[in-house]
């Protein structure tokens, strides 16, 4: 059965997120001084149809290709 | 009160998502032929503290800076 998979990928805490800093600075400058701790991540969505446990398979995709686990963490949602 | 805001940004349907196609091709080639319709989007998270309705303010941020509404759609989650 086809499952809809969402993978959220973020830089690990402690890794400098320059894109997040840029967004934060821009929003602050545009009149929203109350914006803080901005982080920019990736969201990958796809349909998956395959044998085996989807959760385990998608975890393997993340470790192999989707996330750089040295600096990035990921969260998997299967719906 | 500080709110945690998440903004999901995706290319609109019909706009060619080359990054998504690349992810799909790579996963297909790595032994997951059942992966289809991959889309890669952005996920922006930040803390927001400000006057006015947070939903309306974040919508204005998206229209002003975060999303290119010609080719991108966005979804706002405030928690």
Backbone of each chain as nested JSON, in Angstrom:
{
  "chains": [
    {"id": "A", "residues": [
      {"number": 1, "name": "UNK", "atoms": {"N": [0.84, -1.199, 0.0], "CA": [0.0, 0.0, 0.0], "C": [0.876, 1.249, 0.0]}},
      {"number": 2, "name": "UNK", "atoms": {"N": [0.432, 2.233, -0.738], "CA": [1.232, 3.457, -0.832], "C": [1.034, 4.319, 0.41]}},
      {"number": 3, "name": "UNK", "atoms": {"N": [2.153, 4.742, 0.965], "CA": [2.136, 5.605, 2.142], "C": [2.681, 6.981, 1.762]}},
      {"number": 4, "name": "UNK", "atoms": {"N": [2.165, 8.001, 2.398], "CA": [2.736, 9.332, 2.22], "C": [3.757, 9.555, 3.326]}},
      {"number": 5, "name": "UNK", "atoms": {"N": [4.979, 9.862, 2.927], "CA": [6.066, 10.006, 3.884], "C": [6.524, 11.462, 3.913]}},
      {"number": 6, "name": "UNK", "atoms": {"N": [6.729, 11.979, 5.126], "CA": [7.305, 13.318, 5.273], "C": [8.562, 13.2, 6.117]}},
      {"number": 7, "name": "UNK", "atoms": {"N": [9.64, 13.772, 5.638], "CA": [10.875, 13.774, 6.407], "C": [11.274, 15.225, 6.66]}},
      {"number": 8, "name": "UNK", "atoms": {"N": [11.422, 15.582, 7.932], "CA": [11.863, 16.92, 8.318], "C": [13.342, 16.839, 8.643]}},
      {"number": 9, "name": "UNK", "atoms": {"N": [14.135, 17.7, 8.065], "CA": [15.573, 17.68, 8.325], "C": [16.02, 19.044, 8.835]}},
      {"number": 10, "name": "UNK", "atoms": {"N": [16.673, 19.044, 9.982], "CA": [17.168, 20.282, 10.578], "C": [18.631, 20.136, 10.944]}},
      {"number": 11, "name": "UNK", "atoms": {"N": [19.326, 21.249, 10.956], "CA": [20.684, 21.231, 11.498], "C": [20.59, 20.936, 12.987]}},
      {"number": 12, "name": "UNK", "atoms": {"N": [21.535, 20.174, 13.497], "CA": [21.55, 19.86, 14.922], "C": [21.771, 21.131, 15.743]}},
      {"number": 13, "name": "UNK", "atoms": {"N": [21.238, 21.149, 16.963], "CA": [21.484, 22.306, 17.823], "C": [22.998, 22.459, 18.007]}},
      {"number": 14, "name": "UNK", "atoms": {"N": [23.457, 23.689, 17.962], "CA": [24.892, 23.92, 18.103], "C": [25.584, 24.109, 16.776]}},
      {"number": 15, "name": "UNK", "atoms": {"N": [24.963, 23.635, 15.69], "CA": [25.53, 23.875, 14.361], "C": [24.994, 25.22, 13.88]}},
      {"number": 16, "name": "UNK", "atoms": {"N": [25.875, 26.098, 13.455], "CA": [25.469, 27.439, 13.046], "C": [24.545, 27.364, 11.827]}},
      {"number": 17, "name": "UNK", "atoms": {"N": [23.373, 27.938, 11.96], "CA": [22.388, 27.925, 10.888], "C": [22.362, 29.321, 10.256]}},
      {"number": 18, "name": "UNK", "atoms": {"N": [23.19, 29.503, 9.242], "CA": [23.325, 30.853, 8.647], "C": [22.04, 31.29, 7.949]}},
      {"number": 19, "name": "UNK", "atoms": {"N": [21.35, 30.343, 7.325], "CA": [20.097, 30.698, 6.651], "C": [19.063, 31.162, 7.692]}},
      {"number": 20, "name": "UNK", "atoms": {"N": [19.035, 30.47, 8.811], "CA": [18.13, 30.867, 9.894], "C": [18.464, 32.247, 10.424]}},
      {"number": 21, "name": "UNK", "atoms": {"N": [19.761, 32.507, 10.595], "CA": [20.199, 33.826, 11.076], "C": [19.778, 34.919, 10.09]}},
      {"number": 22, "name": "UNK", "atoms": {"N": [19.894, 34.617, 8.784], "CA": [19.531, 35.592, 7.761], "C": [18.033, 35.898, 7.813]}},
      {"number": 23, "name": "UNK", "atoms": {"N": [17.228, 34.845, 7.955], "CA": [15.77, 35.03, 8.041], "C": [15.427, 35.849, 9.274]}},
      {"number": 24, "name": "UNK", "atoms": {"N": [16.06, 35.499, 10.383], "CA": [15.796, 36.208, 11.637], "C": [16.15, 37.691, 11.507]}},
      {"number": 25, "name": "UNK", "atoms": {"N": [17.329, 37.964, 10.957], "CA": [17.762, 39.359, 10.792], "C": [16.836, 40.126, 9.876]}},
      {"number": 26, "name": "UNK", "atoms": {"N": [16.41, 39.488, 8.794], "CA": [15.537, 40.17, 7.84], "C": [14.179, 40.475, 8.471]}},
      {"number": 27, "name": "UNK", "atoms": {"N": [13.617, 39.499, 9.195], "CA": [12.31, 39.728, 9.822], "C": [12.414, 40.797, 10.912]}},
      {"number": 28, "name": "UNK", "atoms": {"N": [13.503, 40.759, 11.68], "CA": [13.712, 41.794, 12.696], "C": [13.734, 43.166, 12.034]}},
      {"number": 29, "name": "UNK", "atoms": {"N": [14.453, 43.258, 10.93], "CA": [14.59, 44.536, 10.242], "C": [13.318, 45.005, 9.56]}},
      {"number": 30, "name": "UNK", "atoms": {"N": [12.455, 44.069, 9.218], "CA": [11.201, 44.432, 8.528], "C": [10.093, 44.815, 9.506]}},
      {"number": 31, "name": "UNK", "atoms": {"N": [10.429, 44.872, 10.782], "CA": [9.427, 45.343, 11.729], "C": [8.865, 44.281, 12.647]}},
      {"number": 32, "name": "UNK", "atoms": {"N": [9.549, 43.153, 12.737], "CA": [9.133, 42.12, 13.694], "C": [10.299, 41.823, 14.642]}},
      {"number": 33, "name": "UNK", "atoms": {"N": [10.53, 42.702, 15.619], "CA": [11.664, 42.484, 16.53], "C": [11.483, 41.256, 17.42]}},
      {"number": 34, "name": "UNK", "atoms": {"N": [10.259, 40.748, 17.508], "CA": [9.983, 39.62, 18.398], "C": [10.273, 38.256, 17.791]}},
      {"number": 35, "name": "UNK", "atoms": {"N": [10.916, 38.231, 16.631], "CA": [11.264, 36.948, 16.02], "C": [12.646, 36.523, 16.511]}},
      {"number": 36, "name": "UNK", "atoms": {"N": [12.744, 35.305, 17.038], "CA": [14.023, 34.821, 17.567], "C": [14.192, 33.336, 17.268]}},
      {"number": 37, "name": "UNK", "atoms": {"N": [15.418, 32.88, 17.375], "CA": [15.739, 31.449, 17.221], "C": [15.233, 30.841, 15.918]}},
      {"number": 38, "name": "UNK", "atoms": {"N": [15.363, 31.566, 14.824], "CA": [14.891, 31.042, 13.549], "C": [15.831, 29.945, 13.056]}},
      {"number": 39, "name": "UNK", "atoms": {"N": [15.248, 28.869, 12.58], "CA": [16.0, 27.748, 12.001], "C": [15.349, 27.417, 10.663]}},
      {"number": 40, "name": "UNK", "atoms": {"N": [16.168, 27.174, 9.665], "CA": [15.625, 26.791, 8.368], "C": [16.024, 25.347, 8.09]}},
      {"number": 41, "name": "UNK", "atoms": {"N": [15.042, 24.536, 7.802], "CA": [15.297, 23.129, 7.517], "C": [14.688, 22.723, 6.196]}},
      {"number": 42, "name": "UNK", "atoms": {"N": [14.788, 21.434, 5.922], "CA": [14.222, 20.901, 4.692], "C": [13.063, 19.986, 5.02]}},
      {"number": 43, "name": "UNK", "atoms": {"N": [12.13, 19.918, 4.101], "CA": [10.984, 19.044, 4.264], "C": [10.871, 18.254, 2.97]}},
      {"number": 44, "name": "UNK", "atoms": {"N": [11.009, 16.947, 3.062], "CA": [10.944, 16.096, 1.874], "C": [9.692, 15.232, 1.971]}},
      {"number": 45, "name": "UNK", "atoms": {"N": [8.837, 15.323, 0.972], "CA": [7.61, 14.525, 0.95], "C": [7.639, 13.597, -0.244]}},
      {"number": 46, "name": "UNK", "atoms": {"N": [7.234, 12.37, -0.059], "CA": [7.097, 11.473, -1.211], "C": [6.123, 10.34, -0.908]}},
      {"number": 47, "name": "UNK", "atoms": {"N": [5.683, 9.686, -1.974], "CA": [4.853, 8.493, -1.833], "C": [5.771, 7.295, -1.84]}},
      {"number": 48, "name": "UNK", "atoms": {"N": [5.495, 6.343, -0.953], "CA": [6.362, 5.18, -0.855], "C": [5.531, 3.91, -0.874]}},
      {"number": 49, "name": "UNK", "atoms": {"N": [5.943, 3.032, -1.748], "CA": [5.264, 1.756, -1.88], "C": [6.366, 0.71, -1.898]}},
      {"number": 50, "name": "UNK", "atoms": {"N": [6.414, -0.136, -0.894], "CA": [7.493, -1.118, -0.888], "C": [7.292, -2.174, 0.16]}},
      {"number": 51, "name": "UNK", "atoms": {"N": [8.146, -3.168, 0.092], "CA": [8.088, -4.243, 1.076], "C": [8.78, -3.788, 2.359]}},
      {"number": 52, "name": "UNK", "atoms": {"N": [8.52, -4.496, 3.407], "CA": [9.195, -4.207, 4.662], "C": [8.501, -3.093, 5.421]}},
      {"number": 53, "name": "UNK", "atoms": {"N": [8.998, -2.827, 6.603], "CA": [8.439, -1.81, 7.483], "C": [8.771, -0.418, 6.931]}},
      {"number": 54, "name": "UNK", "atoms": {"N": [7.761, 0.385, 6.571], "CA": [8.042, 1.703, 5.993], "C": [8.933, 2.56, 6.905]}},
      {"number": 55, "name": "UNK", "atoms": {"N": [8.661, 2.543, 8.206], "CA": [9.455, 3.362, 9.151], "C": [10.948, 3.001, 9.041]}},
      {"number": 56, "name": "UNK", "atoms": {"N": [11.239, 1.701, 9.048], "CA": [12.633, 1.254, 8.981], "C": [13.251, 1.591, 7.631]}},
      {"number": 57, "name": "UNK", "atoms": {"N": [12.457, 1.435, 6.565], "CA": [12.977, 1.732, 5.222], "C": [13.304, 3.218, 5.093]}},
      {"number": 58, "name": "UNK", "atoms": {"N": [12.405, 4.067, 5.576], "CA": [12.615, 5.517, 5.444], "C": [13.798, 5.943, 6.317]}},
      {"number": 59, "name": "UNK", "atoms": {"N": [13.943, 5.307, 7.478], "CA": [15.104, 5.591, 8.328], "C": [16.391, 5.294, 7.551]}},
      {"number": 60, "name": "UNK", "atoms": {"N": [16.376, 4.165, 6.823], "CA": [17.552, 3.778, 6.054], "C": [17.819, 4.797, 4.916]}},
      {"number": 61, "name": "UNK", "atoms": {"N": [16.725, 5.314, 4.3], "CA": [16.894, 6.348, 3.269], "C": [17.549, 7.596, 3.852]}},
      {"number": 62, "name": "UNK", "atoms": {"N": [17.104, 7.975, 5.061], "CA": [17.665, 9.172, 5.701], "C": [19.149, 8.997, 5.963]}},
      {"number": 63, "name": "UNK", "atoms": {"N": [19.501, 7.836, 6.512], "CA": [20.9, 7.584, 6.863], "C": [21.78, 7.497, 5.616]}},
      {"number": 64, "name": "UNK", "atoms": {"N": [21.194, 6.973, 4.52], "CA": [21.972, 6.751, 3.301], "C": [22.095, 8.003, 2.46]}},
      {"number": 65, "name": "UNK", "atoms": {"N": [20.978, 8.751, 2.329], "CA": [20.95, 9.827, 1.337], "C": [20.404, 11.15, 1.835]}},
      {"number": 66, "name": "UNK", "atoms": {"N": [19.294, 11.114, 2.559], "CA": [18.549, 12.362, 2.748], "C": [19.171, 13.316, 3.762]}},
      {"number": 67, "name": "UNK", "atoms": {"N": [19.724, 12.768, 4.841], "CA": [20.276, 13.633, 5.883], "C": [21.777, 13.405, 6.018]}},
      {"number": 68, "name": "UNK", "atoms": {"N": [22.481, 14.461, 6.307], "CA": [23.884, 14.339, 6.682], "C": [23.902, 14.242, 8.204]}},
      {"number": 69, "name": "UNK", "atoms": {"N": [23.998, 12.999, 8.702], "CA": [23.775, 12.795, 10.139], "C": [24.889, 13.341, 11.025]}},
      {"number": 70, "name": "UNK", "atoms": {"N": [25.976, 13.795, 10.423], "CA": [27.014, 14.446, 11.226], "C": [26.487, 15.773, 11.769]}},
      {"number": 71, "name": "UNK", "atoms": {"N": [25.786, 16.518, 10.917], "CA": [25.321, 17.843, 11.33], "C": [23.801, 17.996, 11.327]}},
      {"number": 72, "name": "UNK", "atoms": {"N": [23.085, 17.011, 10.79], "CA": [21.639, 17.159, 10.679], "C": [20.895, 16.066, 11.443]}},
      {"number": 73, "name": "UNK", "atoms": {"N": [19.75, 16.455, 11.985], "CA": [18.866, 15.468, 12.589], "C": [17.604, 15.382, 11.734]}},
      {"number": 74, "name": "UNK", "atoms": {"N": [16.874, 14.294, 11.853], "CA": [15.673, 14.156, 11.03], "C": [14.525, 13.584, 11.838]}},
      {"number": 75, "name": "UNK", "atoms": {"N": [13.331, 13.874, 11.358], "CA": [12.122, 13.317, 11.969], "C": [11.254, 12.758, 10.842]}},
      {"number": 76, "name": "UNK", "atoms": {"N": [10.757, 11.558, 11.05], "CA": [9.977, 10.882, 10.003], "C": [8.505, 10.853, 10.403]}},
      {"number": 77, "name": "UNK", "atoms": {"N": [7.637, 11.221, 9.459], "CA": [6.187, 11.116, 9.662], "C": [5.633, 10.261, 8.543]}},
      {"number": 78, "name": "UNK", "atoms": {"N": [4.94, 9.202, 8.898], "CA": [4.329, 8.351, 7.87], "C": [2.818, 8.382, 8.055]}},
      {"number": 79, "name": "UNK", "atoms": {"N": [2.111, 8.797, 7.01], "CA": [0.652, 8.971, 7.16], "C": [-0.128, 8.227, 6.099]}}
    ]},
    {"id": "B", "residues": [
      {"number": 1, "name": "UNK", "atoms": {"N": [2.921, 36.788, 24.724], "CA": [3.409, 35.43, 24.985], "C": [4.143, 34.876, 23.759]}},
      {"number": 2, "name": "UNK", "atoms": {"N": [5.229, 34.177, 24.012], "CA": [6.007, 33.664, 22.883], "C": [5.349, 32.423, 22.291]}},
      {"number": 3, "name": "UNK", "atoms": {"N": [5.213, 32.438, 20.99], "CA": [4.629, 31.302, 20.271], "C": [5.702, 30.657, 19.409]}},
      {"number": 4, "name": "UNK", "atoms": {"N": [5.613, 29.352, 19.247], "CA": [6.496, 28.667, 18.304], "C": [5.779, 28.581, 16.962]}},
      {"number": 5, "name": "UNK", "atoms": {"N": [6.436, 29.097, 15.951], "CA": [5.819, 29.165, 14.629], "C": [6.565, 28.24, 13.677]}},
      {"number": 6, "name": "UNK", "atoms": {"N": [5.81, 27.478, 12.882], "CA": [6.418, 26.665, 11.829], "C": [5.793, 27.058, 10.499]}},
      {"number": 7, "name": "UNK", "atoms": {"N": [6.617, 27.325, 9.522], "CA": [6.113, 27.649, 8.191], "C": [6.665, 26.611, 7.214]}},
      {"number": 8, "name": "UNK", "atoms": {"N": [5.769, 25.927, 6.51], "CA": [6.16, 24.953, 5.489], "C": [6.023, 25.633, 4.14]}},
      {"number": 9, "name": "UNK", "atoms": {"N": [7.054, 25.576, 3.321], "CA": [6.999, 26.208, 2.01], "C": [7.286, 25.174, 0.933]}},
      {"number": 10, "name": "UNK", "atoms": {"N": [6.368, 25.057, -0.018], "CA": [6.53, 24.108, -1.12], "C": [6.326, 24.808, -2.447]}},
      {"number": 11, "name": "UNK", "atoms": {"N": [6.971, 24.289, -3.478], "CA": [6.659, 24.753, -4.818], "C": [5.218, 24.38, -5.141]}},
      {"number": 12, "name": "UNK", "atoms": {"N": [4.532, 25.257, -5.846], "CA": [3.144, 24.964, -6.217], "C": [3.099, 23.777, -7.167]}},
      {"number": 13, "name": "UNK", "atoms": {"N": [1.993, 23.034, -7.136], "CA": [1.856, 21.92, -8.088], "C": [1.966, 22.47, -9.507]}},
      {"number": 14, "name": "UNK", "atoms": {"N": [2.656, 21.778, -10.36], "CA": [2.827, 22.255, -11.733], "C": [4.155, 22.956, -11.942]}},
      {"number": 15, "name": "UNK", "atoms": {"N": [4.772, 23.42, -10.847], "CA": [6.104, 24.023, -10.967], "C": [7.125, 22.893, -10.854]}},
      {"number": 16, "name": "UNK", "atoms": {"N": [8.023, 22.804, -11.813], "CA": [8.993, 21.705, -11.828], "C": [9.895, 21.763, -10.603]}},
      {"number": 17, "name": "UNK", "atoms": {"N": [9.91, 20.682, -9.834], "CA": [10.704, 20.61, -8.614], "C": [11.942, 19.759, -8.904]}},
      {"number": 18, "name": "UNK", "atoms": {"N": [13.014, 20.396, -9.342], "CA": [14.197, 19.645, -9.766], "C": [14.852, 18.927, -8.588]}},
      {"number": 19, "name": "UNK", "atoms": {"N": [14.834, 19.559, -7.428], "CA": [15.429, 18.925, -6.247], "C": [14.645, 17.654, -5.885]}},
      {"number": 20, "name": "UNK", "atoms": {"N": [13.336, 17.743, -5.976], "CA": [12.49, 16.579, -5.728], "C": [12.771, 15.462, -6.72]}},
      {"number": 21, "name": "UNK", "atoms": {"N": [12.906, 15.832, -7.993], "CA": [13.202, 14.837, -9.031], "C": [14.547, 14.158, -8.749]}},
      {"number": 22, "name": "UNK", "atoms": {"N": [15.516, 14.938, -8.287], "CA": [16.841, 14.388, -7.987], "C": [16.764, 13.393, -6.834]}},
      {"number": 23, "name": "UNK", "atoms": {"N": [16.028, 13.758, -5.781], "CA": [15.862, 12.861, -4.629], "C": [15.162, 11.578, -5.067]}},
      {"number": 24, "name": "UNK", "atoms": {"N": [14.119, 11.732, -5.864], "CA": [13.36, 10.575, -6.338], "C": [14.251, 9.639, -7.168]}},
      {"number": 25, "name": "UNK", "atoms": {"N": [15.006, 10.23, -8.109], "CA": [15.897, 9.427, -8.945], "C": [16.947, 8.704, -8.122]}},
      {"number": 26, "name": "UNK", "atoms": {"N": [17.508, 9.408, -7.142], "CA": [18.554, 8.808, -6.311], "C": [17.996, 7.656, -5.479]}},
      {"number": 27, "name": "UNK", "atoms": {"N": [16.822, 7.865, -4.878], "CA": [16.23, 6.794, -4.058], "C": [15.838, 5.603, -4.931]}},
      {"number": 28, "name": "UNK", "atoms": {"N": [15.285, 5.881, -6.121], "CA": [14.956, 4.788, -7.046], "C": [16.216, 3.99, -7.361]}},
      {"number": 29, "name": "UNK", "atoms": {"N": [17.29, 4.686, -7.639], "CA": [18.546, 4.025, -7.998], "C": [19.2, 3.278, -6.853]}},
      {"number": 30, "name": "UNK", "atoms": {"N": [18.93, 3.71, -5.633], "CA": [19.541, 3.074, -4.46], "C": [18.752, 1.857, -3.979]}},
      {"number": 31, "name": "UNK", "atoms": {"N": [17.713, 1.468, -4.725], "CA": [17.011, 0.253, -4.373], "C": [15.627, 0.46, -3.794]}},
      {"number": 32, "name": "UNK", "atoms": {"N": [15.072, 1.662, -3.983], "CA": [13.692, 1.9, -3.564], "C": [12.867, 2.34, -4.776]}},
      {"number": 33, "name": "UNK", "atoms": {"N": [12.499, 1.389, -5.65], "CA": [11.751, 1.778, -6.851], "C": [10.353, 2.312, -6.523]}},
      {"number": 34, "name": "UNK", "atoms": {"N": [9.875, 2.051, -5.322], "CA": [8.514, 2.465, -4.961], "C": [8.4, 3.894, -4.485]}},
      {"number": 35, "name": "UNK", "atoms": {"N": [9.467, 4.685, -4.617], "CA": [9.4, 6.092, -4.22], "C": [8.937, 6.923, -5.419]}},
      {"number": 36, "name": "UNK", "atoms": {"N": [7.892, 7.731, -5.219], "CA": [7.359, 8.538, -6.322], "C": [6.893, 9.891, -5.8]}},
      {"number": 37, "name": "UNK", "atoms": {"N": [6.735, 10.817, -6.706], "CA": [6.196, 12.152, -6.401], "C": [6.951, 12.866, -5.284]}},
      {"number": 38, "name": "UNK", "atoms": {"N": [8.268, 12.779, -5.287], "CA": [9.043, 13.447, -4.248], "C": [9.036, 14.958, -4.477]}},
      {"number": 39, "name": "UNK", "atoms": {"N": [8.828, 15.686, -3.403], "CA": [8.875, 17.153, -3.433], "C": [9.779, 17.596, -2.296]}},
      {"number": 40, "name": "UNK", "atoms": {"N": [10.616, 18.572, -2.555], "CA": [11.475, 19.098, -1.502], "C": [11.049, 20.526, -1.195]}},
      {"number": 41, "name": "UNK", "atoms": {"N": [10.767, 20.778, 0.051], "CA": [10.34, 22.114, 0.455], "C": [11.196, 22.636, 1.589]}},
      {"number": 42, "name": "UNK", "atoms": {"N": [10.817, 23.808, 2.095], "CA": [11.541, 24.407, 3.205], "C": [10.656, 24.417, 4.431]}},
      {"number": 43, "name": "UNK", "atoms": {"N": [11.309, 24.356, 5.568], "CA": [10.598, 24.409, 6.834], "C": [11.304, 25.459, 7.672]}},
      {"number": 44, "name": "UNK", "atoms": {"N": [10.591, 26.505, 8.02], "CA": [11.184, 27.595, 8.809], "C": [10.502, 27.609, 10.173]}},
      {"number": 45, "name": "UNK", "atoms": {"N": [11.315, 27.483, 11.212], "CA": [10.782, 27.513, 12.579], "C": [11.354, 28.701, 13.317]}},
      {"number": 46, "name": "UNK", "atoms": {"N": [10.527, 29.396, 14.075], "CA": [11.056, 30.462, 14.929], "C": [10.112, 30.741, 16.088]}},
      {"number": 47, "name": "UNK", "atoms": {"N": [10.635, 31.453, 17.086], "CA": [9.814, 31.913, 18.202], "C": [9.332, 33.309, 17.865]}},
      {"number": 48, "name": "UNK", "atoms": {"N": [8.074, 33.571, 18.148], "CA": [7.515, 34.875, 17.815], "C": [6.798, 35.458, 19.022]}},
      {"number": 49, "name": "UNK", "atoms": {"N": [7.161, 36.683, 19.303], "CA": [6.563, 37.396, 20.42], "C": [6.19, 38.763, 19.877]}},
      {"number": 50, "name": "UNK", "atoms": {"N": [4.92, 39.051, 19.805], "CA": [4.554, 40.349, 19.245], "C": [3.098, 40.672, 19.457]}},
      {"number": 51, "name": "UNK", "atoms": {"N": [2.778, 41.902, 19.141], "CA": [1.386, 42.343, 19.241], "C": [0.608, 41.847, 18.029]}},
      {"number": 52, "name": "UNK", "atoms": {"N": [-0.686, 41.864, 18.161], "CA": [-1.545, 41.495, 17.033], "C": [-1.735, 39.996, 16.947]}},
      {"number": 53, "name": "UNK", "atoms": {"N": [-2.542, 39.599, 16.023], "CA": [-2.867, 38.19, 15.812], "C": [-1.668, 37.472, 15.185]}},
      {"number": 54, "name": "UNK", "atoms": {"N": [-1.077, 36.481, 15.866], "CA": [0.114, 35.806, 15.322], "C": [-0.129, 35.241, 13.926]}},
      {"number": 55, "name": "UNK", "atoms": {"N": [-1.282, 34.627, 13.723], "CA": [-1.589, 34.031, 12.419], "C": [-1.491, 35.092, 11.304]}},
      {"number": 56, "name": "UNK", "atoms": {"N": [-2.087, 36.237, 11.543], "CA": [-2.089, 37.307, 10.538], "C": [-0.684, 37.87, 10.337]}},
      {"number": 57, "name": "UNK", "atoms": {"N": [0.054, 38.005, 11.438], "CA": [1.423, 38.536, 11.336], "C": [2.31, 37.589, 10.539]}},
      {"number": 58, "name": "UNK", "atoms": {"N": [2.205, 36.289, 10.845], "CA": [3.059, 35.319, 10.155], "C": [2.664, 35.241, 8.676]}},
      {"number": 59, "name": "UNK", "atoms": {"N": [1.371, 35.371, 8.388], "CA": [0.921, 35.4, 6.991], "C": [1.599, 36.568, 6.26]}},
      {"number": 60, "name": "UNK", "atoms": {"N": [1.663, 37.712, 6.954], "CA": [2.279, 38.883, 6.346], "C": [3.786, 38.648, 6.127]}},
      {"number": 61, "name": "UNK", "atoms": {"N": [4.443, 37.958, 7.089], "CA": [5.875, 37.617, 6.912], "C": [6.069, 36.75, 5.666]}},
      {"number": 62, "name": "UNK", "atoms": {"N": [5.171, 35.776, 5.496], "CA": [5.284, 34.87, 4.344], "C": [5.15, 35.649, 3.054]}},
      {"number": 63, "name": "UNK", "atoms": {"N": [4.148, 36.518, 2.995], "CA": [3.891, 37.275, 1.766], "C": [5.027, 38.255, 1.477]}},
      {"number": 64, "name": "UNK", "atoms": {"N": [5.627, 38.795, 2.562], "CA": [6.66, 39.818, 2.393], "C": [8.025, 39.221, 2.093]}},
      {"number": 65, "name": "UNK", "atoms": {"N": [8.367, 38.141, 2.81], "CA": [9.753, 37.673, 2.761], "C": [9.921, 36.176, 2.549]}},
      {"number": 66, "name": "UNK", "atoms": {"N": [9.157, 35.381, 3.279], "CA": [9.517, 33.962, 3.377], "C": [9.196, 33.147, 2.13]}},
      {"number": 67, "name": "UNK", "atoms": {"N": [8.059, 33.43, 1.5], "CA": [7.666, 32.632, 0.33], "C": [7.613, 33.505, -0.912]}},
      {"number": 68, "name": "UNK", "atoms": {"N": [7.977, 32.919, -2.023], "CA": [7.757, 33.574, -3.313], "C": [6.397, 33.085, -3.803]}},
      {"number": 69, "name": "UNK", "atoms": {"N": [5.386, 33.891, -3.59], "CA": [4.015, 33.407, -3.805], "C": [3.664, 33.191, -5.278]}},
      {"number": 70, "name": "UNK", "atoms": {"N": [4.555, 33.607, -6.164], "CA": [4.31, 33.31, -7.586], "C": [4.442, 31.803, -7.825]}},
      {"number": 71, "name": "UNK", "atoms": {"N": [5.441, 31.203, -7.215], "CA": [5.693, 29.783, -7.469], "C": [5.584, 28.902, -6.221]}},
      {"number": 72, "name": "UNK", "atoms": {"N": [5.474, 29.531, -5.044], "CA": [5.47, 28.731, -3.816], "C": [4.177, 28.913, -3.022]}},
      {"number": 73, "name": "UNK", "atoms": {"N": [3.767, 27.851, -2.373], "CA": [2.643, 27.954, -1.447], "C": [3.179, 27.719, -0.035]}},
      {"number": 74, "name": "UNK", "atoms": {"N": [2.441, 28.157, 0.967], "CA": [2.932, 27.983, 2.334], "C": [1.815, 27.539, 3.256]}},
      {"number": 75, "name": "UNK", "atoms": {"N": [2.218, 26.921, 4.347], "CA": [1.273, 26.508, 5.377], "C": [1.848, 26.944, 6.716]}},
      {"number": 76, "name": "UNK", "atoms": {"N": [1.024, 27.55, 7.536], "CA": [1.486, 28.088, 8.82], "C": [0.948, 27.23, 9.956]}},
      {"number": 77, "name": "UNK", "atoms": {"N": [1.841, 26.873, 10.894], "CA": [1.422, 26.16, 12.113], "C": [1.886, 26.971, 13.297]}},
      {"number": 78, "name": "UNK", "atoms": {"N": [0.968, 27.312, 14.184], "CA": [1.362, 28.061, 15.373], "C": [1.025, 27.225, 16.598]}},
      {"number": 79, "name": "UNK", "atoms": {"N": [2.05, 26.949, 17.399], "CA": [1.815, 26.038, 18.533], "C": [2.272, 26.629, 19.836]}}
    ]}
  ]
}
